[in-house]
């Protein structure tokens, strides 16, 4: 009988009673326990996190920053409750600690009393970090702790980002304030630059003017010295005149009662004295007038004479080949004397020019004295007849002489003060000249500095950003969260169960084949007894379990797709590939059972464990110890898991074709080894009649 017929006979034997049929149904449905139930149990655990009880403690007291109330704890609490990530229970700190310890809560999140205050401190002098306190208990559930770390990391990031937005917004507002202040400073610097330029020009004019003033003050001081000497002489003369008139007045007033006879007898001498006073006054006035008129010409003539004598001396004594040794000393003295005379003439001219006002007053008083003296002289013959009038006139003459003397004294005193003041003025002007020079130099440096300052401030205004509210908000948003994860998942699995299906499906099919060979012999006994060929025996034992495996695939994938909602990128290819997978697994398990007998069942289980730990079904195999990385390329389930990921979630099909080739090789190889084992089984030995171990 051929192998398919033998396989059919093997399967028909399960229809001879209820128990065999029940056993066959159990074998067919067994993969559902591993595949469907396992996947169903954690099909979408992250979508059910709102069922996990978690304690939430909000002890935050709030804070105030920049006049605004900050309640970060309340904001986070509100956001967490709206997110529905966990089943939040707002409790006290003690209740949260006790609940996490006894398992009432899987974990707790605490916002301390100073949480807002620490966040608000970012704008103060002593910034501090706000801390969210998370308490977990791995004794309750390790995975929940891992999930909470991810969730609370996002909470912390969101809180930090919001705090950064507030802080950065203040910084950008400060930038705008600095920009405005710098702009005002730049305008002020421009005005300062213009003002310093004007001050610089004024200081130069002041320095030039003080230079001229210094020259003039020096000449004034010299002229006042000479004028003071002349005023002293004038004071002496006017005092003598005053003393004379005083004596006359005293004498006349003293003998007024007895003077009439005297006046009658001496009228002529009195008239002569009065005419003498009048003539003297006229002469003084004339000399003053001549002095005023002749002083400039005399000064010029004196200079001319001095220049002529200097030229004669130079020609005859300095430039001559044979100077006159006898005449040259005299000429030299004459030249020096002429120069002195010229200087004196200049001084007199300056004196007359500078004191013209005082000289005019003196001339007026002399004129008055002359007039009164002439009047007295005219009336002197009749003095005895008009004694009272004469006495009055003499007293008036005396009074006028006193005034002249007083005026001369005041003139002398004033010139003496002017002399001292002119000296001080000359010294002060010299200091002012020096200070003006220093001021002018300093203003040059200040002008250069103000120009540089104005330029720098204007450049700085352009470099300091000035953001409006819209631009400030945009920049704050970017800088608060400068790096965002632009996540793009290629062929994303919609849920946890879909992601783990490539791992649990081959696991369930391996277990289904393993259990099938517990009720079906790996080598058909009829074929062995009939002495069939080894390949026919191997195929006769492989085909019935392979058929059961195909039914297992159909049942498992139907439940996963229509009951749990497993969506496959390549549904038909997935089912076809799983048919190849189950044929390969059946061949391997058949050989292990055929070759090693009862011990083969243990080896089948061991092979399953090795494949589960090295296939990379949960974590990447690179994270496993070196042993599992070493055996990973040599086990069929490694290729099955990788191929199913591409068939279910999508992606390139290269790994699928590679897996098909590997599975075909394993299938053919296992069947060949089973045929070898069948050949050996056709020879009976004592070990087969009395096996050391039977299961």
VMD Tcl script that draws the C-alpha trace (Angstrom):
set ca {
  {0.00 0.00 0.00}
  {1.24 3.46 -0.81}
  {2.08 6.11 1.83}
  {-1.13 8.21 1.41}
  {-3.26 5.11 1.85}
  {-1.33 4.14 4.97}
  {-1.77 7.70 6.30}
  {-5.51 7.56 5.65}
  {-5.81 4.27 7.50}
  {-3.96 5.83 10.44}
  {-6.44 8.67 10.62}
  {-9.48 6.41 10.20}
  {-8.64 4.62 13.35}
  {-9.59 7.80 15.32}
  {-13.15 7.48 14.05}
  {-13.86 4.14 15.72}
  {-15.02 5.56 19.05}
  {-15.84 8.74 20.99}
  {-12.58 8.90 22.89}
  {-10.34 8.66 19.80}
  {-12.44 11.30 18.07}
  {-12.25 13.53 21.14}
  {-8.50 13.03 21.25}
  {-8.18 14.02 17.60}
  {-10.32 17.14 18.13}
  {-8.22 18.03 21.17}
  {-5.04 17.71 19.15}
  {-6.49 19.92 16.40}
  {-7.59 22.60 18.87}
  {-4.53 22.44 21.09}
  {-2.65 25.22 19.20}
  {-5.52 27.53 20.07}
  {-4.55 27.25 23.74}
  {-1.03 28.46 23.01}
  {-1.76 30.81 20.14}
  {-5.24 32.26 20.57}
  {-5.44 32.24 24.39}
  {-1.95 33.65 24.94}
  {-2.41 36.38 22.37}
  {-5.89 37.16 23.64}
  {-4.63 37.53 27.21}
  {-2.35 40.45 26.30}
  {-3.76 41.44 22.91}
  {-3.78 45.19 23.78}
  {-2.48 45.73 27.35}
  {-1.53 49.38 26.73}
  {-5.11 50.11 25.72}
  {-6.32 48.89 29.11}
  {-3.98 50.92 31.34}
  {-6.93 52.98 32.57}
  {-7.90 49.93 34.64}
  {-4.68 49.98 36.65}
  {-5.21 51.71 40.04}
  {-2.53 54.34 40.68}
  {-2.26 56.75 43.64}
  {-1.96 60.47 42.86}
  {-0.73 62.81 45.61}
  {-0.89 66.56 44.98}
  {0.68 68.41 47.94}
  {1.73 71.37 45.79}
  {1.04 74.70 47.54}
  {1.43 76.82 44.41}
  {3.69 79.86 43.96}
  {3.80 83.36 42.47}
  {6.25 84.51 39.80}
  {6.23 87.86 37.98}
  {2.86 88.66 39.56}
  {1.24 85.49 38.23}
  {-0.08 82.56 40.24}
  {1.54 79.23 39.37}
  {-0.19 75.96 40.26}
  {1.86 73.36 38.40}
  {0.59 70.53 40.58}
  {-3.06 71.28 39.76}
  {-2.28 71.55 36.05}
  {-0.48 68.20 35.97}
  {-3.24 66.57 38.02}
  {-5.87 67.84 35.61}
  {-3.87 66.68 32.59}
  {-3.33 63.20 34.04}
  {-6.98 62.70 34.88}
  {-8.02 63.82 31.41}
  {-5.46 61.55 29.75}
  {-6.95 58.43 31.38}
  {-3.57 56.68 31.23}
  {-4.18 55.02 34.61}
  {-7.06 54.75 37.04}
  {-6.02 57.71 39.19}
  {-6.94 57.90 42.87}
  {-6.20 61.22 44.61}
  {-5.07 60.28 48.10}
  {-2.75 61.53 50.84}
  {0.94 60.74 51.01}
  {0.45 58.15 53.79}
  {-2.39 56.44 51.94}
  {-0.31 56.28 48.76}
  {2.68 54.77 50.55}
  {0.55 52.16 52.32}
  {-1.40 51.35 49.12}
  {1.76 50.74 47.06}
  {3.17 48.59 49.83}
  {0.12 46.31 50.22}
  {-0.71 46.18 46.50}
  {-3.86 48.35 46.51}
  {-2.05 50.64 44.07}
  {0.53 49.51 41.57}
  {2.46 52.78 41.94}
  {2.10 56.40 43.12}
  {2.96 59.84 41.74}
  {3.60 62.66 44.22}
  {3.93 66.40 43.58}
  {5.64 67.86 46.67}
  {4.55 71.05 48.43}
  {7.32 73.16 46.87}
  {6.84 71.83 43.33}
  {5.49 75.11 41.87}
  {7.94 77.16 43.94}
  {10.89 75.27 42.49}
  {9.56 75.72 38.96}
  {8.99 79.45 39.59}
  {12.56 79.76 40.89}
  {13.83 79.54 37.30}
  {13.19 83.29 36.99}
  {14.88 84.13 40.30}
  {18.45 84.29 41.62}
  {18.53 80.68 42.92}
  {16.86 78.38 40.38}
  {15.98 74.86 41.54}
  {14.68 71.78 39.79}
  {11.14 70.65 40.49}
  {10.95 66.91 41.25}
  {8.05 64.55 40.55}
  {8.27 61.66 43.01}
  {7.34 58.20 41.67}
  {7.07 55.19 43.96}
  {6.83 51.67 42.47}
  {6.81 48.18 43.91}
  {8.08 45.46 41.59}
  {6.63 42.92 44.00}
  {3.21 44.02 42.74}
  {4.08 43.83 39.03}
  {7.38 44.43 37.31}
  {5.93 45.31 33.89}
  {3.69 48.04 35.37}
  {6.80 49.65 36.83}
  {8.43 49.65 33.41}
  {5.33 51.14 31.80}
  {5.09 53.83 34.48}
  {8.66 54.92 33.86}
  {7.82 55.56 30.23}
  {4.55 57.34 31.04}
  {6.02 59.51 33.78}
  {9.00 60.36 31.63}
  {6.55 61.90 29.18}
  {4.81 63.71 32.06}
  {8.15 65.10 33.25}
  {9.07 66.18 29.73}
  {5.74 67.95 29.29}
  {6.10 69.75 32.64}
  {9.70 70.73 31.86}
  {8.70 71.97 28.41}
  {5.95 74.16 29.84}
  {8.31 75.57 32.47}
  {10.90 76.25 29.78}
  {8.30 78.06 27.68}
  {7.53 80.43 30.56}
  {11.21 81.04 31.29}
  {12.17 81.55 27.64}
  {9.22 83.87 27.07}
  {10.59 86.11 29.82}
  {14.01 85.99 28.19}
  {12.61 87.06 24.80}
  {10.61 89.84 26.46}
  {13.88 90.94 28.11}
  {15.53 90.92 24.68}
  {12.87 93.35 23.46}
  {13.41 95.55 26.52}
  {17.18 95.51 26.00}
  {16.69 96.32 22.31}
  {14.50 99.34 23.15}
  {16.86 100.55 25.87}
  {19.89 100.13 23.59}
  {18.06 102.00 20.82}
  {17.42 104.90 23.22}
  {21.05 104.75 24.35}
  {22.16 104.83 20.70}
  {20.06 107.93 20.07}
  {21.49 109.51 23.21}
  {25.00 108.59 22.06}
  {24.31 110.26 18.69}
  {23.17 113.40 20.50}
  {26.20 113.19 22.79}
  {28.40 112.82 19.74}
  {26.92 116.00 18.21}
  {27.16 117.90 21.50}
  {30.76 116.83 22.04}
  {31.55 117.96 18.48}
  {30.17 121.39 19.27}
  {31.96 121.42 22.62}
  {35.17 120.41 20.84}
  {34.83 123.36 18.46}
  {34.00 125.66 21.38}
  {37.00 124.43 23.35}
  {39.26 125.18 20.37}
  {37.79 128.66 20.08}
  {38.21 129.09 23.83}
  {41.85 128.00 23.67}
  {42.55 130.39 20.79}
  {40.73 133.22 22.58}
  {42.56 132.60 25.83}
  {45.83 132.67 23.95}
  {44.99 136.15 22.68}
  {43.68 137.09 26.13}
  {46.98 135.97 27.67}
  {48.89 138.25 25.35}
  {46.53 141.14 26.11}
  {46.55 140.51 29.87}
  {50.36 140.61 29.83}
  {50.34 143.98 28.06}
  {47.61 145.28 30.40}
  {49.61 144.30 33.47}
  {52.70 146.14 32.17}
  {50.71 149.23 31.19}
  {48.94 149.40 34.54}
  {52.31 149.35 36.33}
  {53.40 152.42 34.42}
  {50.01 154.12 34.72}
  {50.05 153.53 38.46}
  {53.36 155.41 38.69}
  {51.93 158.39 36.79}
  {48.82 158.40 38.94}
  {51.04 158.52 42.01}
  {52.74 161.65 40.72}
  {49.36 163.19 39.89}
  {48.13 162.37 43.39}
  {51.15 164.12 44.95}
  {50.66 167.29 42.88}
  {46.92 167.50 43.47}
  {47.51 166.97 47.19}
  {49.93 169.91 47.27}
  {47.39 172.12 45.49}
  {44.72 171.02 47.95}
  {46.99 171.75 50.89}
  {47.69 175.21 49.50}
  {44.04 176.06 49.01}
  {43.33 174.67 52.45}
  {45.91 176.95 53.99}
  {44.41 179.83 52.06}
  {40.92 178.97 53.17}
  {41.99 178.47 56.76}
  {43.79 181.77 56.76}
  {40.88 183.61 55.15}
  {38.31 182.04 57.38}
  {40.47 182.61 60.46}
  {40.87 186.29 59.93}
  {37.56 186.99 58.18}
  {36.66 189.67 60.72}
  {39.95 191.41 60.38}
  {40.60 190.63 56.77}
  {38.67 193.46 55.22}
  {41.48 195.96 55.79}
  {43.92 193.29 54.69}
  {41.92 192.57 51.57}
  {41.66 196.21 50.81}
  {45.37 196.65 51.19}
  {46.33 193.27 49.57}
  {43.68 192.86 46.92}
  {46.30 192.89 44.21}
  {48.36 190.07 45.77}
  {45.23 188.00 46.29}
  {44.30 188.51 42.67}
  {47.79 187.49 41.60}
  {47.54 184.31 43.68}
  {44.16 183.48 42.19}
  {45.45 184.14 38.69}
  {48.45 181.91 39.51}
  {46.05 179.07 40.47}
  {44.01 179.65 37.32}
  {47.11 179.74 35.16}
  {48.44 176.57 36.86}
  {45.15 174.79 36.27}
  {45.17 175.89 32.66}
  {48.73 174.75 32.26}
  {47.94 171.35 33.76}
  {44.93 171.00 31.49}
  {47.00 172.03 28.53}
  {49.70 169.56 29.42}
  {47.13 166.78 29.85}
  {45.63 167.61 26.47}
  {49.03 167.76 24.89}
  {49.86 164.46 26.56}
  {46.73 162.81 25.17}
  {47.30 164.16 21.68}
  {51.07 163.80 21.57}
  {51.39 160.40 23.25}
  {50.69 158.28 20.12}
  {52.89 160.41 17.89}
  {55.60 160.55 20.52}
  {55.50 156.78 20.89}
  {55.78 156.36 17.12}
  {58.59 158.95 16.93}
  {60.39 157.26 19.82}
  {60.17 153.90 18.03}
  {61.39 155.50 14.83}
  {64.31 157.11 16.61}
  {65.11 153.85 18.37}
  {65.00 151.99 15.05}
  {67.27 154.62 13.42}
  {69.80 154.45 16.26}
  {69.65 150.66 16.11}
  {70.28 150.75 12.34}
  {73.20 153.24 12.79}
  {74.68 151.07 15.52}
  {74.36 147.94 13.40}
  {75.85 149.64 10.35}
  {78.79 151.25 12.12}
  {79.48 148.77 14.84}
  {78.12 145.32 14.01}
  {78.24 145.14 10.22}
  {81.25 147.50 9.64}
  {84.58 145.98 8.77}
  {86.36 148.52 11.00}
  {84.00 149.56 13.78}
  {84.66 152.83 15.58}
  {85.82 151.68 19.01}
  {85.35 155.16 20.45}
  {81.85 155.85 19.18}
  {80.31 152.36 19.34}
  {79.89 152.20 23.14}
  {78.14 155.54 23.11}
  {75.99 154.49 20.17}
  {75.10 151.27 21.93}
  {74.03 153.20 25.05}
  {72.06 155.56 22.87}
  {70.38 152.63 21.10}
  {69.42 151.03 24.44}
  {68.24 154.37 25.83}
  {66.18 155.03 22.68}
  {64.58 151.60 23.02}
  {63.75 152.38 26.68}
  {62.30 155.72 25.67}
  {60.17 153.98 23.05}
  {58.87 151.56 25.66}
  {58.14 154.42 28.09}
  {56.37 156.27 25.29}
  {54.30 153.17 24.65}
  {53.50 152.93 28.35}
  {52.45 156.59 28.48}
  {50.35 156.08 25.38}
  {48.71 153.00 26.93}
  {48.24 154.92 30.22}
  {46.61 157.84 28.48}
  {44.46 155.57 26.31}
  {43.34 153.24 29.11}
  {42.63 156.08 31.64}
  {41.02 158.54 29.30}
  {37.84 158.53 31.42}
  {39.68 159.47 34.64}
  {41.72 162.13 32.82}
  {38.55 163.70 31.50}
  {37.15 163.90 35.06}
  {40.41 165.46 36.25}
  {40.36 167.94 33.37}
  {36.79 168.91 34.26}
  {37.75 169.53 37.87}
  {40.81 171.56 36.78}
  {38.58 173.57 34.50}
  {36.24 174.25 37.37}
  {39.20 175.26 39.57}
  {40.51 177.52 36.80}
  {37.12 179.17 36.40}
  {36.79 179.83 40.10}
  {40.37 181.10 40.36}
  {39.75 183.54 37.48}
  {36.54 184.66 39.14}
  {38.46 185.30 42.37}
  {41.16 187.15 40.50}
  {38.54 189.30 38.81}
  {36.89 190.11 42.09}
  {40.07 190.53 44.12}
  {40.08 194.36 43.84}
  {36.64 194.41 45.38}
  {37.19 191.75 48.00}
  {36.90 194.17 50.78}
  {33.50 195.11 49.45}
  {32.35 191.53 49.04}
  {34.25 189.67 51.72}
  {31.57 187.13 52.27}
  {31.41 186.33 48.61}
  {35.18 186.03 48.48}
  {35.30 183.83 51.53}
  {32.65 181.61 49.97}
  {34.57 181.43 46.72}
  {37.82 180.66 48.57}
  {36.05 177.90 50.43}
  {34.61 176.65 47.13}
  {38.11 176.75 45.65}
  {39.41 174.81 48.62}
  {36.59 172.31 48.27}
  {37.32 171.86 44.58}
  {41.01 171.36 45.28}
  {40.15 168.71 47.86}
  {37.94 166.94 45.38}
  {40.71 167.01 42.82}
  {43.10 165.60 45.42}
  {40.57 162.95 46.43}
  {39.98 162.04 42.80}
  {43.67 161.72 42.18}
  {43.98 159.59 45.31}
  {41.13 157.33 44.19}
  {42.65 157.12 40.73}
  {45.98 156.10 42.24}
  {44.32 153.59 44.59}
  {42.21 152.16 41.78}
  {45.21 151.83 39.51}
  {47.14 150.12 42.33}
  {44.27 147.59 42.69}
  {44.06 147.29 38.94}
  {47.78 146.60 38.88}
  {47.40 143.75 41.40}
  {44.25 142.49 39.66}
  {45.91 142.62 36.25}
  {48.78 140.51 37.58}
  {46.35 137.98 39.01}
  {44.31 138.21 35.83}
  {47.40 137.49 33.74}
  {48.25 134.49 35.94}
  {44.65 133.23 35.87}
  {44.40 133.66 32.13}
  {47.62 131.66 31.80}
  {46.09 128.83 33.84}
  {42.90 129.06 31.84}
  {44.93 128.88 28.65}
  {46.69 125.74 29.88}
  {43.41 124.22 31.08}
  {41.73 125.07 27.78}
  {44.52 123.23 25.97}
  {44.00 120.19 28.19}
  {40.23 120.48 27.72}
  {40.65 120.66 23.96}
  {42.83 117.52 23.95}
  {40.42 115.68 26.23}
  {37.49 116.65 24.05}
  {39.34 115.24 21.03}
  {39.58 111.89 22.83}
  {36.00 112.20 24.10}
  {34.81 112.97 20.57}
  {36.57 109.86 19.24}
  {35.16 107.77 22.10}
  {31.64 109.14 21.64}
  {31.85 108.38 17.92}
  {32.94 104.82 18.68}
  {30.24 104.51 21.37}
  {27.52 105.78 19.04}
  {28.67 103.43 16.27}
  {28.84 100.45 18.62}
  {25.41 101.13 20.10}
  {23.84 101.55 16.66}
  {25.46 98.29 15.54}
  {24.30 96.65 18.77}
  {20.70 97.76 18.17}
  {20.73 95.88 14.86}
  {22.17 92.76 16.51}
  {19.84 92.64 19.53}
  {16.62 90.83 18.54}
  {13.27 92.57 18.98}
  {10.49 89.99 18.84}
  {6.78 90.65 18.63}
  {4.34 88.39 20.49}
  {3.76 86.04 17.55}
  {7.47 85.62 16.82}
  {8.23 85.33 20.55}
  {5.65 82.57 20.99}
  {7.01 80.68 17.99}
  {10.61 80.90 19.19}
  {9.62 79.99 22.75}
  {7.83 76.92 21.45}
  {10.88 75.83 19.47}
  {13.49 76.48 22.19}
  {11.37 74.95 24.96}
  {11.19 71.73 22.96}
  {13.99 72.13 20.36}
  {14.21 68.48 19.38}
  {11.05 66.60 18.56}
  {10.96 62.96 17.66}
  {9.59 62.78 14.14}
  {8.41 59.24 14.59}
  {7.73 57.22 11.49}
  {6.95 53.58 12.01}
  {7.27 51.45 8.91}
  {4.64 48.72 8.88}
  {3.46 49.51 12.40}
  {1.75 46.77 14.37}
  {-1.61 48.10 15.61}
  {-1.39 46.42 19.00}
  {0.65 44.25 21.32}
  {-0.96 41.00 20.17}
  {-0.20 41.63 16.51}
  {3.42 42.29 17.40}
  {3.74 38.99 19.28}
  {1.74 36.83 16.86}
  {4.87 35.85 14.83}
  {6.28 34.41 18.06}
  {3.26 32.58 19.48}
  {1.92 31.11 16.20}
  {4.98 28.87 15.52}
  {5.11 28.02 19.23}
  {1.50 26.73 19.13}
  {2.09 24.79 15.89}
  {5.19 23.11 17.33}
  {3.25 22.10 20.43}
  {0.36 20.86 18.28}
  {2.69 18.62 16.25}
  {4.45 17.46 19.39}
  {1.16 16.37 20.99}
  {-0.04 14.77 17.72}
  {2.91 12.38 17.78}
  {1.89 11.41 21.28}
  {-1.19 9.68 19.83}
  {0.17 8.78 16.39}
  {3.23 6.59 15.83}
  {6.10 8.34 14.05}
  {6.65 5.18 11.92}
  {3.67 3.30 10.51}
  {3.69 -0.19 11.99}
  {1.82 -1.72 9.04}
  {4.50 -0.43 6.67}
  {7.24 -1.69 8.95}
  {5.63 -5.13 9.21}
  {5.03 -5.30 5.46}
  {8.70 -4.54 4.79}
  {7.91 -1.38 2.82}
  {10.68 0.89 1.67}
  {12.16 3.29 4.18}
  {10.87 6.43 2.33}
  {7.35 5.00 2.19}
  {7.47 4.25 5.90}
  {8.73 7.78 6.65}
  {6.04 9.43 4.51}
  {3.32 7.16 5.94}
  {4.19 8.44 9.44}
  {4.59 12.09 8.33}
  {1.47 12.61 6.21}
  {-1.28 12.08 8.87}
  {0.30 14.52 11.36}
  {1.01 16.99 8.56}
  {-2.68 16.81 7.63}
  {-3.66 17.45 11.25}
  {-1.16 20.35 11.27}
  {-2.85 21.93 8.26}
  {-6.17 21.76 10.05}
  {-4.54 23.30 13.11}
  {-3.28 26.18 10.95}
  {-6.74 26.76 9.50}
  {-8.41 26.71 12.93}
  {-5.79 28.90 14.60}
  {-5.68 31.59 11.90}
  {-9.48 31.66 11.65}
  {-9.81 32.40 15.36}
  {-6.98 34.94 15.32}
  {-8.37 36.78 12.32}
  {-12.13 36.72 12.91}
  {-12.24 36.55 16.68}
  {-9.23 38.58 17.89}
  {-8.98 40.80 14.80}
  {-5.49 39.91 13.60}
  {-4.88 41.81 10.36}
  {-2.27 40.40 7.97}
  {-0.51 42.35 5.24}
  {-0.34 39.14 3.16}
  {-3.11 36.87 4.46}
  {-2.93 34.16 1.76}
  {0.85 34.04 1.81}
  {0.77 33.84 5.62}
  {-1.48 30.78 5.58}
  {0.56 29.14 2.82}
  {3.80 29.83 4.67}
  {2.36 28.37 7.89}
  {1.47 25.21 5.94}
  {5.16 24.88 5.05}
  {6.08 25.63 8.66}
  {3.87 22.92 10.06}
  {5.17 20.37 7.51}
  {8.75 21.21 8.57}
  {7.95 21.03 12.29}
  {6.16 17.66 11.79}
  {9.17 16.26 9.93}
  {11.62 17.34 12.66}
  {9.45 16.05 15.51}
  {8.83 12.77 13.62}
  {12.56 12.17 13.22}
  {13.33 12.89 16.88}
  {10.61 10.48 17.99}
  {11.55 7.83 15.39}
  {15.25 7.98 16.11}
  {15.30 8.31 19.89}
  {12.03 6.71 20.84}
  {10.71 7.74 24.25}
  {13.72 10.02 24.84}
  {12.84 11.79 21.59}
  {9.83 13.38 23.24}
  {12.12 15.05 25.76}
  {14.38 16.16 22.94}
  {11.37 17.66 21.12}
  {10.58 19.72 24.23}
  {14.24 20.74 24.60}
  {14.35 21.79 20.94}
  {11.27 23.94 21.53}
  {12.91 25.66 24.49}
  {16.10 26.37 22.56}
  {14.13 27.84 19.67}
  {11.95 30.00 21.93}
  {14.97 31.50 23.68}
  {17.03 32.12 20.55}
  {14.40 33.12 17.96}
  {14.25 36.81 19.06}
  {10.49 36.69 19.40}
  {10.29 39.14 22.32}
  {13.57 41.10 22.55}
  {16.15 41.31 19.74}
  {18.40 38.28 19.87}
  {21.39 40.63 20.12}
  {20.29 41.41 23.69}
  {20.52 37.73 24.66}
  {23.66 35.96 25.94}
  {26.25 34.82 23.40}
  {25.06 31.20 23.50}
  {21.65 32.09 22.10}
  {23.21 34.35 19.47}
  {25.39 31.42 18.43}
  {22.55 28.92 17.92}
  {20.10 31.46 16.45}
  {21.07 30.94 12.74}
  {20.82 27.12 13.01}
  {17.23 26.72 14.25}
  {14.15 26.88 11.98}
  {11.96 28.96 14.28}
  {14.43 31.91 13.96}
  {13.56 32.13 10.26}
  {9.85 31.48 10.85}
  {9.50 34.41 13.31}
  {11.29 36.84 10.98}
  {9.24 35.75 7.94}
  {5.89 35.97 9.79}
  {6.71 39.56 10.86}
  {7.04 40.54 7.21}
  {3.91 38.64 6.19}
  {1.71 39.99 9.01}
  {2.88 43.61 9.49}
  {4.42 44.16 6.05}
  {7.84 44.84 4.61}
  {10.21 43.27 2.13}
  {9.65 39.57 1.42}
  {13.32 38.61 1.19}
  {13.34 36.99 4.65}
  {10.18 35.04 3.65}
  {11.86 33.43 0.67}
  {14.95 32.71 2.71}
  {12.78 31.06 5.38}
  {11.02 28.95 2.75}
  {14.35 27.66 1.50}
  {15.55 26.88 5.04}
  {12.26 25.14 5.97}
  {12.32 23.04 2.81}
  {15.89 22.01 3.59}
  {14.94 21.10 7.18}
  {11.87 19.18 5.93}
  {13.75 17.14 3.35}
  {16.64 16.53 5.73}
  {14.34 15.42 8.57}
  {12.41 13.06 6.27}
  {15.70 11.58 5.03}
  {16.86 11.01 8.60}
  {13.46 9.48 9.43}
  {13.86 7.12 6.44}
  {17.24 6.07 7.81}
  {15.64 5.48 11.18}
  {12.84 3.46 9.53}
  {15.40 1.30 7.81}
  {17.01 0.55 11.15}
  {13.63 -0.12 12.74}
  {12.97 -2.94 10.28}
  {15.63 -4.98 12.12}
  {14.42 -6.21 15.53}
  {16.89 -6.20 18.40}
  {16.73 -6.94 22.12}
  {16.66 -3.20 22.83}
  {13.46 -2.84 20.78}
  {11.87 -5.87 22.43}
  {12.85 -4.65 25.91}
  {13.39 -0.85 25.80}
  {15.21 0.75 28.72}
  {12.71 3.63 28.83}
  {9.11 3.88 27.62}
  {6.66 6.81 27.80}
}
mol new
graphics top color blue
foreach p $ca { graphics top sphere $p radius 0.5 }
foreach p [lrange $ca 0 end-1] q [lrange $ca 1 end] { graphics top cylinder $p $q radius 0.2 }
display resetview
